[in-house]
Amino acid sequence: MNVHEYQAKQIFAKYGVPTPKGIMVESVKDAVTAAEQLGGPVWVVKAQIHAGGRGLGGGVKLAKSLEEVEELANEILGMTLVTHQTTAEGKLVQKLYIEDGADIKDEFYLSVVLDRKLEMPLIMASTEGGMNIEDVAEKTPEKIITVPVDPSIGFQGFHGRELAFGLGVTDKNEQKNIISFASKLYKLYMENDAELIEINPLVRTGNGEFLALDGKMGFDNSALGRHPDIAAMRDLSEEDPDEVEASKYGLSYVALDGEIGCMVNGAGLAMGTMDTINHMGGTPANFLDVGGSANAETVAKGFEIILKNPNVKAIFVNIFGGIVRCDRIANGIIEATKITDVNVPVIVRLDGTNAPEAAEILKNANIANLIVGNDLGDGAAKAVAAAKGE
């Protein structure tokens, strides 16, 4: 789960991570009022969407008067913001964050992420703040500092010193400030089951303080039960409505750009299914994991969500019956076609518990656009052929 910048900074404040003062608003009038409360004389008007690159897309602008605050708020609020982290359709800006200006001496990049290879948190930093970290990694990877932190010992002074030296911070007081900043960020990351904390830019002010000028945070959905205060920050308007609807039925769904809808049980099998479709010359239209308790209702809902995508030309149902029996899935598919108008070919491959019984059920179903696949490769090939009208 992701949160907005203003929400990330609310969490920062609980851990003493320094940020400029700011106020979230949802109208132009409130934007001006917020600027008056902050006092100025310089403000930053920021679009609040779940995506990076807002500044490059025109969603972050500097105002030097209340009149400019009003003008920029009117311009940004309600705009569709397209960045390198949104789709081509962009995201509608429904909230603004009015923030005090800062005395910026230098800009850095700082983040805490999970290094899956090392199996521990990794503090990443760079002197190239304000730039896309992907571009820095590609063009000047030597400017990225990585400091892994073993959770068994936690953040220690030597981690902080490695970070400070890597960023070229030589002043003793400034070193203490950046080490303290990173220590608080690591504690925040660990105590809240975060998956990502990213500050771009982290700024050094004229008096040697460090401020989080931006804030991006993502959390482990599976751990939100331990953090009801963070779960309450979820903004469903920023999420794909089909993904939200799918989650209500226990389905894991992610839309893609292809023409073959996929309905699979198990994330690993789903990934393998998509790879096989690609290998056979097709492209998957989605990732959809129905889990281990699929029934007629969840299968029908899966069909309904998949078919909302007008690009879908065929659906490949690939189920391995371990926890759930194949005959139950077969009956669920037949019932689902009665509940939902499935107007594209459906290729079904079932294997595992009661697979022979399931094959017999599907054979006797007499559904015109139902095609049975003998195995994964055969099913994927038939799905690709059906999508091409062959």
C-alpha positions, 0 to 999 in steps of 0.5 A: 500500500502506498501513501501520499507525500503529506501522509508520509510526512505525518509519519516522519513527524512521529519519528522526528524526521525533519520536514518543512511545514505543510498543509494538505488541501482539496480546494483553491480557497483552502490552498490560499488559506493554508499559505497564509497560515504557513506565513511564507514568503515562499511556498511550494504547491505540490500535486498529491498523487501516488507517483514520482516525477511530479515536478517534471510533469508540472505538478510541483511549482514555486509560488512567491506570493499569495496570488501565485499560490492561488494561480498555481493551485487553480492550475494544478488541482484537477489536472491530469498529471502524467509522469514516468511512473503513471500510465499514459492516461495519467492521474487526476490531481484531487489534493494539493500539499502547500508547503513552506519554502526551504533554504536549499544548499545541496540536494541528495537522494536517500531511501530505505528498501529491501534487498531481496538478495541480501535479505536485509534492508538497504540504505541507498543514497546519492549526491544526485538528489532531485534526479530520477534515481533510475537515470543515475543508476544507468548513467553514473552508478558510481554515484549511488552509495549502498549501505546494507543493515543487518536487522540482527544488529540494527542501524549502528554508527558505522552505517551512518559514517559510511553514509556520511562519508559516501555523500561527502559530508565532512563537517562534524555537526553535519555528519551528526545530523545526517547520521541521526536522520538516517537512524530515524528513517531506518527505525521508521522503516522497521517498526512500520513494516515498510517496503520502501521509504524514498526521499528525493530530494533530501536537502541540506540547508544553509545552516547544515540541517537536513530536511525531507523535501519529499516523501514516498512510502510503501507498506507490506499489505500483509502487515497492515493488520498490525498498523491500523493507523497506516491502513486508514491512510489508504486512498482507493481513488489512487488505485486501479478500481479493478484491482480494488474490486478483485481484492474484495473477492480474494483475487490478486489482479494486475492489469497488463497490455496483452490480449490473453486474459489469465486466470490461474491459482498460485502466483508462481504458476501465474508467472509461469503461465504468462511466460509460456504465453509469451513463449508461444507468441502471445501477450498476457492481458493480466495477472490473476491469481484466484488462490486456493479456494476458487468457486463459481462466484470467484471464477465468475468475478474473475471472468467479469474483471478480465472482460472489462478489458476490451483488448482481451481476445481469449481467456486461459484458465490454468489451474493445478488442483492441489488444495482445490479439486479440479472437478470443483473448478470445472463445475465453477467454470460452467456455472460462471459462464451462466452468471457472466456473459463470456463472449471470447474463447475460454481455454481450460487446462486443469491438472492435479486432484480429480483431473480426469473427472474434471475433463469429463465434466468439461467435455459434457458441458457443450459450451461452444467457446470452451476449449480444453488444453491437455497441458500447459504448453498445449493450453497456452498454444491454443489460447494464442491461436484463439486470440489470433482467430485461428 
